[in-house]
Amino acid sequence: MIREAHVNGIRLVYREEGAPSAPPLLLLHGRTADHNDWNGITQHFAARFHVFAPDLRGHGASDHPGEYALPGMAADVVALLDHLGAERVRLVGHSLGGVIACLVAADRPDLIERLVLEDPPPAYALTGRPPIVEDGSTGFDWRMVHETERQMLEPVWGEGLAKITAPTLVLSGTLSPFEPDVAARIPGAALVRIEAGHLVHMDARKEFLRAVDAFLD
């Protein structure tokens, strides 16, 4: 079911699946995607979790406010959890969603039961990345792409990784351009390498689900 919430000054659209009595699980998509990126994944987890998959600000049907500071995007997620009445959640984030998940887990450890990061960008300054060229793609705000790219080139967000206390699983694609350095920066985090590219949940769905299921259980 598709719902919407007015939180943190914006409208967030989200997908909800699973029994309301089940433990809550929040899925955060990567940059330029939306909740549909988790098609099939949401149904799998809804068998035993109450699943929520929002469109992050600047993505999909959620508002495109033109402001995309990463802490603000994390505040959206915290406000959404408050709106949902979720006191503690399992949080899964892919790529940009993983960065947002890290910020939430570092700032609000009371909210996070377990944390899964799927191929997050490294927490050191990225170099050698080609300039972003707008190609007419729709479904997201290009300003969001530019602003989040600048914040990944100088990743201040990584400074809080050592504060994360939730049990954490980092999934890294062996063919991804991202080095899996985030796992070493989070106390006690487990790192699992999967033969896949950056889109682990698409390139190797069975392996992704097997690893996440084992960790969440």
N, C-alpha and C positions, 0 to 999 in steps of 0.2 A: 504494500500500500504506500502511495506517495503522499507525504504530509509536508507541512511547512511550519516554521517557527519564526517568530520575530524576536531576535535576541541580539544583544550587543549592538543595537542600532541598525541592524540589517535583517533581511529576510533570508533564511536558510531553508532550502528544500531538502528533504531526506526521504529515503526509502526505509520502511519498517517491515520486518518479517519475524515470524516466530512467536512463541507463546509469551504473553506479558509476564507470566510467572517465572519464566526462565531467567538465568543470569544474563545481564546485558553485555553485548559485544558491539563495539563501534569500529567501523571500517573507514579509513581515510584514504582516498584515491590519490594518484600522482598528478603532477602538473599537466594541465590542458585536458584532463579526463573529467569524469563525473561519476555519479553513483552506478551508472551502467557498466563501468569498468569492472565491477564486481559481479556481473551476471553469472549465475551458476555457483559462485562462491557464497553469496548470501543464502541461497537455498540450502546449500550443504550445511552451513553453520546454524541455520534456523531450526534444524532438527533438535538442537539441544540448547540454543541460546536465543535471547531476544535481540535481534540484530537491527542495527541502525547504520545506514550508509548515507551520509550527507553529501551534497554538492558543496565543496568549500567555496568561500566568497570568491567571486571572479570566475566561477565555473558553472556550467550547466544552467539550471533554472534558478539558482540562488542569485542574490543581488550582485551587481558589478559596481561597487561603490567608488572604484578608482584609487583606493588606498589599500596597500597590500604589505604592510609591515608584518613580518612573521609573528612577532608577539601578539599583534592584533588578531591574526588568523587563529592563533592558539586560544586567545580569549573567546573567540566565536565558539570554539569547541567546548570550552568550559561552560559557557553560557547555555549552550545546547544541552549539555548533560544536566545542568540545573533545571532547565525547562522540562526535561524528560523525567526528572526525579530520580536519576541514576546516581546512587551514592558511591558505588565502586564498579568499575567496568574492566573488561578485557579490551585492550586498545591495539588495533592493527593499523599500521600506516605504511604506504608504499611511496618511496621516493620523496617528493615534497610532503606528502601525507606523513611520511616517517619523520621528517624534520618537525612538523607541527606536533606530532605525537611526542617527540622528545621534549619539546618545550612545555607541553602540558604535564608530562610525567615529572619533569624537573621542578616545575613551579607548584604543582598540586599533587604531591605523592599520595595524598589521602584518597584521591579519586581512582587510582590505577591499581587494579588487582594483578594484571600481567600485561606485558608490553611486547609486541611483535613488530619488528622493523624489517620491511622488505626492501632490500637494496637501497638504503638511504645514501645520499651523497656523502662524501667524506667531510670531516669537520675541519679540514685545513683549506687554505685558500686555493681555489681551483685556477689552474693556468692552462693556456693553450686552447681554450674553448672558442669555437668560431662565433662570430657575432650573430645575434639573432636577426633573422630576416623574415619579416611578416609575409605570409604567403596567401592570405585571404581565408585561412581556416576560421571557422566560426565555432560557437559553443563555449567560448571562453573569452576573457578580456586580455587583449595583447599587452595592455599596460601591466597586468599582473605578471605576465611572462618576463617583461623587462625588469620589473621591480624585484621579483624573487630571484632572478638571475644575478642581479647586483648583490643581493644578500648572500648568495651562495659563493660568489667570488671572494667575498670577505666574510666568512661564516662566524659571526659573533654568536650565532645560536649554539655553537658547539661548546661554549664556555660552561654551560650548565649540565653537560652530560655526566660529570662526576657526582652530581647531586641526585641522580636517578636511583631510587631504592627498590622499585618494582622488579621482580624477576623478569629478565629480558632475553628474548631470542632475536638474533639478527640473522636474516637469510640473505645470502650474497650469491648473485649469479656469477659463475666462473667466467662467463663470456661478457660480463658487464664492463663498461668503461670505468666504473667506480671501484676504488679500492675499499675493502671492508674494514676501515680503520675505526669506525664508530664502536664496534664491539669491544675493542680494547680500552675505550674511554669510559665505558659504563661498568661500574663495579659488579662483578659476578656474571656479566652477560655471556651467553652461549652463542657461538658462531657456527652456522651450518652453511656449507658451500653446496650449491646445487648447479648441475650442468645446465645452464640457461643464460639468457642475456639479462637485460635490465628488468624485463617484464616476467619475473619468475612465475607469478601466478597464472600467466598465460602460456609461457614457453614450456613449463614443466608443472602443470596443474596438479597431477597426482602426487608428485614429490613435495610440492608446496603444501598441499592439504595434509599429507602424512606428517610432515614436520610440525605444522601448526597444531594439528589435532593432538599429537603426542605432548606438545608443550602445554596446551591449554587444559588438557586432562590431568 
